[in-house]
Amino acid sequence: MTQHIVVIGAGYSGLAAALRAARRLPDARITLINPRAYFVERVRLHQLAAGQRLRRYPLTDILGTAGIELVVGSVRTIDTERREVTVDSLDTPVPYDTLVYALGSVADTSTPGVAEHAATVAGPAEAQALRDKVATMARQEGTLTVVGGGLTGIETAAEVAETYPGLEVRLVTDTEPGAGLSERGRAHLRRVFDRLGVEVRTDAKVVEVHSDAVELADGNTMTTDLVVWATGFGVPDLAARSGITVDSAGRIVVDDTLRSVSHPDVYAVGDSAAAHHPDGSPLRMACATALPLGRYAGDVIAARAHGRSPRPLRFRYFFQCLSLGRDDGVIQFVDAHDRPRERVLTGRLAARVKEAVVRGATFTARRSGLYPSR
Ligand SMILES: Cc1cc2nc3c(=O)[nH]c(=O)nc-3n(C[C@H](O)[C@H](O)[C@H](O)COP(=O)(O)OP(=O)(O)OC[C@H]3O[C@@H](n4cnc5c(N)ncnc54)[C@H](O)[C@@H]3O)c2cc1C
């Protein structure tokens, strides 16, 4: 009987998994379900927020002759007993033999006031809404407060400050920005923020967001015209709602082949998977993780379909890429577990490398059938 593989989510990991499985299992039926008919380069959403146009990649073009059926819609429920998913755009459920869960992540809006008053760059609709707000604000001048000193907050603050030099851009974080970078990487970051006029407030934990201010853990408040919340990502609750075993963050708990520990016919990839190194240490939510995981999942599903035992996931990181506007950046070399080495590239060269990596990621996602997984 023909196996029906249903992949939900056509981001970096889902697209890679679907294309890979199609390449390895030409006789399988594969369905890819995504809310949009095009692929979003999510790693560029801070650029969209700063007013740049992003290219759209129609999924029908990408799927081309791979023989993958595309359903445009959002998955609402997973019935793991019947092995079927319901989709908001379809009248009847879609049955599966194997499900690949690749829903990515969403903004973590659990802090009081964030959902009501803050903008985010976590998804395309949110980044577009932020773009409109920033453009309006830039005409009147004002203060934009980016909360979160991780890579997304840093990239967003730098991009907006470069595009709108008349805006006051402030980065508020409870640690030092770029805490995962080497000393040289952080020193470069400080120089760039100085050049762009970004005010950095460290040791400031935001505990509540109001319409015109952020409230800090020490009781102080900072007035602001707009808040961008970038303290980290959460995940959709679909897996938890469906009775699939998840970790405390809601990510699907998987074995060393990315298979759900509670439901062997479900695989999880990308940000929605609690994937880990062989020693159990977690992988980072990143495009750099999602793409290889997606390809690997396609290989694993094919291996099992052919009656073979897949090799366990082996994963290593090489670098972290950080854009600081269009003409500056940091490429931080890291060890296999993502810990920074001393070696960094900075400045224009780093900006070019980052651009090449982002383009390469999209190219690889679109052609994931062809490349070997790690
Ligand atoms: C502004 C920004 C900058 C970033 N920069 C970097 C970077 O420089 N380097 C890096 O490594 N990472 C970066 N990241 C993180 C990176 O984008 C994510 O880790 C990566 O996209 C995760 O891939 P994924 O396949 O898990 O999810 P995604 O790429 O988010 O794809 C998930 C897909 O699932 C779809 N989906 C969601 N819910 C449903 C549903 N119910 N039914 C069907 N489909 C659904 C979504 O619409 C989406 O198409 C950045 C993120 C942001 C927001």
PDBQT file of the ligand as one rigid body, heavy atoms in Angstrom, charges set to zero:
ROOT
HETATM    1  C1  LIG A 401      13.518  38.051  12.581  1.00  0.00    +0.000 C 
HETATM    2  C2  LIG A 401      14.129  36.692  12.685  1.00  0.00    +0.000 A 
HETATM    3  C3  LIG A 401      15.466  36.514  12.354  1.00  0.00    +0.000 A 
HETATM    4  C4  LIG A 401      16.042  35.253  12.433  1.00  0.00    +0.000 A 
HETATM    5  N1  LIG A 401      17.357  35.111  12.088  1.00  0.00    +0.000 NA
HETATM    6  C5  LIG A 401      17.919  33.889  12.116  1.00  0.00    +0.000 A 
HETATM    7  C6  LIG A 401      19.257  33.697  11.695  1.00  0.00    +0.000 A 
HETATM    8  O1  LIG A 401      19.950  34.638  11.307  1.00  0.00    +0.000 OA
HETATM    9  N2  LIG A 401      19.777  32.448  11.719  1.00  0.00    +0.000 N 
HETATM   10  C7  LIG A 401      19.048  31.374  12.144  1.00  0.00    +0.000 A 
HETATM   11  O2  LIG A 401      19.570  30.251  12.154  1.00  0.00    +0.000 OA
HETATM   12  N3  LIG A 401      17.768  31.508  12.567  1.00  0.00    +0.000 NA
HETATM   13  C8  LIG A 401      17.178  32.737  12.561  1.00  0.00    +0.000 A 
HETATM   14  N4  LIG A 401      15.886  32.896  12.965  1.00  0.00    +0.000 N 
HETATM   15  C9  LIG A 401      15.138  31.714  13.448  1.00  0.00    +0.000 C 
HETATM   16  C10 LIG A 401      14.573  30.919  12.262  1.00  0.00    +0.000 C 
HETATM   17  O3  LIG A 401      13.795  31.748  11.451  1.00  0.00    +0.000 OA
HETATM   18  C11 LIG A 401      13.718  29.764  12.765  1.00  0.00    +0.000 C 
HETATM   19  O4  LIG A 401      14.431  29.037  13.725  1.00  0.00    +0.000 OA
HETATM   20  C12 LIG A 401      13.351  28.850  11.594  1.00  0.00    +0.000 C 
HETATM   21  O5  LIG A 401      12.538  29.549  10.681  1.00  0.00    +0.000 OA
HETATM   22  C13 LIG A 401      12.644  27.603  12.099  1.00  0.00    +0.000 C 
HETATM   23  O6  LIG A 401      12.277  26.834  10.997  1.00  0.00    +0.000 OA
HETATM   24  P1  LIG A 401      10.974  25.929  11.098  1.00  0.00    +0.000 P 
HETATM   25  O7  LIG A 401      10.883  25.149   9.832  1.00  0.00    +0.000 OA
HETATM   26  O8  LIG A 401      10.949  25.202  12.378  1.00  0.00    +0.000 OA
HETATM   27  O9  LIG A 401       9.775  26.978  11.196  1.00  0.00    +0.000 OA
HETATM   28  P2  LIG A 401       9.326  28.168  10.192  1.00  0.00    +0.000 P 
HETATM   29  O10 LIG A 401      10.396  28.504   9.228  1.00  0.00    +0.000 OA
HETATM   30  O11 LIG A 401       8.798  29.223  11.074  1.00  0.00    +0.000 OA
HETATM   31  O12 LIG A 401       8.128  27.483   9.429  1.00  0.00    +0.000 OA
HETATM   32  C14 LIG A 401       6.965  27.042  10.084  1.00  0.00    +0.000 C 
HETATM   33  C15 LIG A 401       5.852  26.976   9.051  1.00  0.00    +0.000 C 
HETATM   34  O13 LIG A 401       4.723  26.342   9.639  1.00  0.00    +0.000 OA
HETATM   35  C16 LIG A 401       3.559  27.073   9.301  1.00  0.00    +0.000 C 
HETATM   36  N5  LIG A 401       2.503  26.810  10.266  1.00  0.00    +0.000 N 
HETATM   37  C17 LIG A 401       2.369  27.307  11.514  1.00  0.00    +0.000 A 
HETATM   38  N6  LIG A 401       1.220  26.842  12.074  1.00  0.00    +0.000 NA
HETATM   39  C18 LIG A 401       0.641  26.033  11.161  1.00  0.00    +0.000 A 
HETATM   40  C19 LIG A 401      -0.555  25.243  11.149  1.00  0.00    +0.000 A 
HETATM   41  N7  LIG A 401      -1.383  25.190  12.208  1.00  0.00    +0.000 N 
HETATM   42  N8  LIG A 401      -0.833  24.532  10.042  1.00  0.00    +0.000 NA
HETATM   43  C20 LIG A 401      -0.002  24.536   8.965  1.00  0.00    +0.000 A 
HETATM   44  N9  LIG A 401       1.145  25.255   8.932  1.00  0.00    +0.000 NA
HETATM   45  C21 LIG A 401       1.459  26.000  10.014  1.00  0.00    +0.000 A 
HETATM   46  C22 LIG A 401       4.072  28.519   9.337  1.00  0.00    +0.000 C 
HETATM   47  O14 LIG A 401       3.168  29.403   8.688  1.00  0.00    +0.000 OA
HETATM   48  C23 LIG A 401       5.387  28.363   8.604  1.00  0.00    +0.000 C 
HETATM   49  O15 LIG A 401       5.220  28.420   7.217  1.00  0.00    +0.000 OA
HETATM   50  C24 LIG A 401      15.270  34.143  12.890  1.00  0.00    +0.000 A 
HETATM   51  C25 LIG A 401      13.928  34.320  13.233  1.00  0.00    +0.000 A 
HETATM   52  C26 LIG A 401      13.358  35.573  13.136  1.00  0.00    +0.000 A 
HETATM   53  C27 LIG A 401      11.901  35.744  13.490  1.00  0.00    +0.000 C 
ENDROOT
TORSDOF 0
